[in-house]
């Protein structure tokens, strides 16, 4: 999964996980746990959370199971990490990018978001705009889901994509 904070990727990741019986490994709770454990916020905990998520995902893949990684994945090094992991385990990789084409809806989602991640502040619209400015163009085939639409249709399209690898847009 990839996309800006508040776009709806965690919602879709959870729905996919339920539908596929696959665990969801989410980067934000990992980073929040690091902070609660006393790792300083001045440390590269964002990068470290991606590395920990990779190790957890590798363990799931080693069991022969599907895993869904829920992360912004806004830069090429993050996406490359997942390509290398999939190749190392000989499994198909399917990127799903979640966008929200309705800026007002996206802002409302952020303003009302309460994930309950102790010690992890919810991003502001300004934070999202900063991430958007640095979001690197995708080079991988992917499914692009617009979460401003029908959630059931998004899930159905994502399931087809995950199973077949046929990229499209919703």
N, C-alpha and C positions, 0 to 999 in steps of 0.2 A: 504494500500500500504506500502511496505517496500523495502529498498534497499539503497545502497550507494548513496551519492550525485553524480549527473551527470549520473546515470545509465539509466534514462529515466522514472522514476516513475511518475513524474508530467505530462509528456506528455501522458502517458497511463491513468493516473487518469482523466485528462481533457477529453480525448476521451471517457472513460467510463461514465463520468458524462454527457456528451452530449448524448450518446447513451441511457442512462437510465433515463435521465431527473432528475438526482440526483445532489445535491450540493456537491462540493469538499471543504473540510476543510483542509487547508494546514498549517502546523506548522511554516514554515519559515517566511511567511508574518506576522504571529502573533508575532513572536519574534522580527522581524524588527519594528513592530508598537510599541512594548514595549520600544525599544531603542529610537525611535523617540519621545515617550511620556516622556522620561527622566528617565526611569528605568535604572539604571547603569548596564553596561556590567559586572561588578563584582558581580552582583546578579545572582541567578540561573534562568536566563530567558529561557534557553532551557527547563528545567523542567516545568517552569510556562507556556510556550507556549503549551506544551502537555496537561496540566491541562485545559487551556482555550479551546483548541481544543476539549477536551472531553466534556466540558460544552456546547459548540456550537453544537457538534454532538448529545448530549443528547436532546437538544432542537429540533433538526430536527427529531430524532427518536420519540420523544413525539408527533409529528405531524403525525406519521405513514408513514414517508418518508424514503427512502434509503439515506444513506450518505456515502461518500467516504472520508477517512482520508488519507492524503498524508503526510507521515513522514518517516524518516529513520527507525524507529522501530528496532534498532539494538541490543537492550537488552531486556531480559525477562520482567522486570518491565513495560516497555512500552507496550509490547504485552499483558501482563496480564491486563493492564488497559482497553484495548479494549475488552478482553474476559468478564471482569466484566460488562462493559457498555452494551454489547450485551445481556448478561444474565439478567441484570436488566430491559431491555426493551423487553425481550422475542423474540429477533430477531436472525437470523442466522448471523454468522460472517464468512467472507471469507477473508483470508489473500492472498494477491498477492505480491510475491517478484519479483522485477525487478532486473536483473543482466545484465551486459554487458560483454560478454566473450572476446571481442576484446579490449585489453588494449589500443592500439593506438587510436581506435575510442573513447573510454571513455575519454582519455586524451584530445583529440581534442574537444570533447563536453564541457569539463570543461573550456578549454582555450578560447573557443568562447562563453561561456554562459553569457548572459546579461539579467537577469530576471527583472531588473528595480525595485528591492526592495531597496528603498532609505535607505541608512545606513547599508545595509546588505552585507558584502563582499562575493563575490563568493568564494567557496572553491578551494583550489589548489589541485594538485595531491598528494602532501605530506599530506594534510588534509584528503584526501580520504584514503590514505594508513594507516594513524593512525586510522581512523574509521574502516577500514577493519580488522586491527589487534585486535580490541576490539569487533568485530561483533560476538554476541553469536549465537550458533547453534539454528536453529529452531526446535521446538518440535511439533508445530501445523501442521495439514494438510494445504497445501497451493499450489497455482499454482505458478510455477517458470517460468517467462517469460524472455527470452534472447533478449534484445532490439537491439542486433547487427543484428537481422534477420528482417523479414517482419513485419512491424508495423500493417498492416491490419490483418494478421494472429494472431498477439499478441492480438489485440483488440477482434477478434472473439473468441479466446480461453478464454480470460478473461470474456467475456459476458457469455459464456457457463458455466464457473466455478462459476460465481456469481449467476447465475440462478439455477444451479443444485448442486453445492458443490462438484463436482467430481474433485479431485486434479489430476493434471498431469503436464507435462513440455512442454514448447514450445521451 
